[in-house]
Amino acid sequence: MTKSTRAKSVVRYAAAPLGILLSGVLVLVASQAAFTAQTSTGSNSWSTGTIDLTNDHEGKAVFAVDKLAPNTGDSKDVVVTYTGDYPSDIRLFATSPVEPTGPLAQNITLTVQRGTGSGASFTPDQNARWTGTLAAFDAVGSYANGVLGYQTPGSVAKTFRIAYDFSPTGDTSGLMGKNTGVTFTWAAETTS
């Protein structure tokens, strides 16, 4: 085989891969030269708001009465504060009852008024009063049947004046040595 035959043979076998390589380069250069356009929105994101409900007796008893005697009573104010990003419905109900149907619970009368201010500046809301025995209040044991509900479009503080009266009638000997109790609980649920 002569040099020229060998050179022709190398060129013939190299021509096909070289042609493929050159056509790839031409396609690449041609695709980079095409007109292009695109458009995008701004960065999208989602987040939720919050609601919070607190009271000025958080974790503390409103009443802790030892040696309760007939014909006694007292009242105290509890300020409940709602802060939130949503309109909400707030209700009062009983949790953690102690001897809820016992004779002492049946002889203590509760009166709860909702209003604004506290102490001497307390102003009750119209038609915002609940009265009944402690036993009856203990039966109000969930948000669904809560009492003194109110709706708020945003942050607000409400005062709940809670009063008890222990004035049993008749033979009171069956009330000696008894105990009863309840936790006052408020809950908020968003309305929209």
C-alpha positions in Angstrom: 0.0 0.0 0.0 1.4 3.4 -1.0 1.3 6.5 1.0 -1.3 8.1 -1.1 -3.6 5.1 -0.9 -3.1 5.0 2.8 -3.8 8.7 3.2 -7.0 8.3 1.1 -8.0 5.4 3.3 -7.5 7.5 6.5 -9.4 10.4 5.0 -12.3 8.1 3.9 -12.6 6.5 7.4 -12.2 9.9 9.3 -14.6 11.8 7.0 -17.8 10.2 8.5 -17.0 11.0 12.2 -15.6 14.4 11.3 -18.8 15.2 9.3 -21.0 14.2 12.3 -18.9 16.3 14.6 -19.0 19.3 12.3 -22.8 19.0 11.8 -23.2 18.9 15.7 -21.2 22.1 16.0 -23.2 23.8 13.3 -26.5 22.8 15.0 -25.2 24.1 18.4 -24.1 27.4 16.9 -27.4 27.7 15.0 -29.5 27.0 18.2 -27.6 29.7 20.2 -28.3 32.2 17.5 -32.2 31.7 17.7 -34.4 34.4 19.2 -35.8 33.6 22.7 -38.0 35.2 25.3 -39.5 34.2 28.7 -41.5 35.8 31.5 -41.9 35.0 35.3 -44.0 36.1 38.2 -42.5 37.2 41.5 -41.7 34.6 44.1 -44.9 33.0 45.4 -45.4 32.1 49.1 -48.1 31.2 51.6 -48.3 31.7 55.3 -50.9 31.6 58.0 -51.9 34.1 60.6 -52.2 33.5 64.4 -54.7 33.7 67.2 -53.9 33.9 70.9 -56.1 33.9 74.0 -54.8 34.8 77.5 -56.2 35.8 80.9 -54.8 37.7 83.9 -55.3 34.6 86.1 -53.4 32.3 83.8 -52.8 29.1 85.7 -54.0 30.6 89.0 -57.3 29.9 90.8 -59.9 32.7 90.8 -61.2 31.4 94.1 -59.5 29.1 96.6 -61.9 29.1 99.6 -61.2 26.9 102.6 -63.7 26.5 105.4 -66.6 27.9 103.4 -69.4 29.0 105.7 -73.1 29.4 104.9 -74.2 32.9 103.7 -70.9 33.9 102.2 -69.8 34.9 98.8 -67.3 36.9 96.8 -66.7 38.2 93.3 -63.5 38.7 91.2 -62.7 40.0 87.7 -60.9 38.0 85.1 -59.6 39.9 82.0 -59.5 37.7 78.9 -57.5 39.1 76.0 -57.7 37.9 72.4 -55.1 38.9 69.9 -55.3 37.5 66.4 -55.4 38.0 62.6 -58.9 36.5 62.2 -62.4 37.2 63.3 -63.1 34.8 66.2 -65.9 33.6 68.4 -64.9 33.3 72.1 -66.9 31.3 74.7 -66.6 30.3 78.4 -67.1 26.8 79.7 -66.1 24.5 82.6 -63.2 22.0 82.7 -61.8 19.7 85.3 -64.8 19.6 87.6 -64.5 18.2 91.1 -67.6 16.6 92.6 -69.7 18.4 89.9 -73.0 16.9 91.0 -72.4 16.7 94.7 -74.4 18.6 97.3 -71.9 21.5 97.6 -71.9 22.2 93.8 -75.7 22.2 94.0 -75.7 24.9 96.7 -73.2 27.3 95.3 -74.7 29.9 92.9 -72.5 31.4 90.2 -73.2 34.6 88.4 -70.9 35.5 85.5 -71.1 38.9 83.7 -69.2 39.8 80.6 -68.1 43.5 80.2 -65.3 45.9 80.0 -63.1 47.6 82.6 -62.5 46.1 86.0 -63.1 46.9 89.7 -65.2 50.1 90.1 -64.9 50.9 86.3 -66.5 47.5 85.3 -69.3 48.1 82.8 -71.4 45.0 81.9 -72.3 44.2 78.3 -76.0 44.2 77.6 -77.6 40.8 78.0 -74.3 39.2 78.9 -75.0 37.4 82.2 -75.1 33.8 83.2 -76.5 32.6 86.5 -76.9 29.1 87.8 -75.6 26.6 90.3 -72.0 25.4 90.1 -73.4 22.0 89.2 -75.2 23.6 86.2 -72.0 25.4 85.2 -70.1 22.1 85.4 -72.5 20.7 82.8 -71.3 23.4 80.4 -68.3 21.3 79.6 -67.2 22.2 76.1 -66.8 25.1 73.6 -69.8 23.8 71.7 -72.2 24.6 74.5 -70.1 27.5 76.0 -71.7 30.6 77.5 -71.3 34.3 77.2 -69.9 34.0 73.7 -68.9 37.0 71.7 -67.4 37.6 68.3 -64.5 39.9 67.7 -63.0 41.1 64.4 -59.6 41.5 65.9 -57.7 42.0 69.2 -59.9 42.8 72.2 -60.0 42.5 76.0 -63.2 41.5 77.9 -63.7 41.3 81.6 -65.6 38.4 83.2 -66.9 39.3 86.7 -67.4 35.9 88.4 -69.3 35.9 91.7 -70.3 33.0 93.9 -72.9 32.8 96.7 -73.2 30.0 99.2 -76.6 30.4 100.9 -78.0 26.9 101.5 -81.4 26.5 103.0 -82.8 23.8 105.2 -80.6 21.2 106.9 -77.0 22.0 106.0 -75.4 19.1 108.0 -75.0 17.1 104.7 -72.7 19.9 103.4 -70.1 19.7 106.1 -66.7 18.3 105.0 -67.6 18.4 101.2 -65.6 19.9 98.4 -66.1 20.9 94.8 -64.3 22.8 92.2 -64.0 23.8 88.5 -61.6 25.5 86.1 -62.9 28.4 84.1 -61.9 28.0 80.5 -62.2 30.3 77.5 -61.6 29.2 73.9 -61.6 31.0 70.6 -62.4 29.6 67.2 -62.0 31.5 64.0 -65.2 32.4 62.2 -63.8 32.8 58.7 
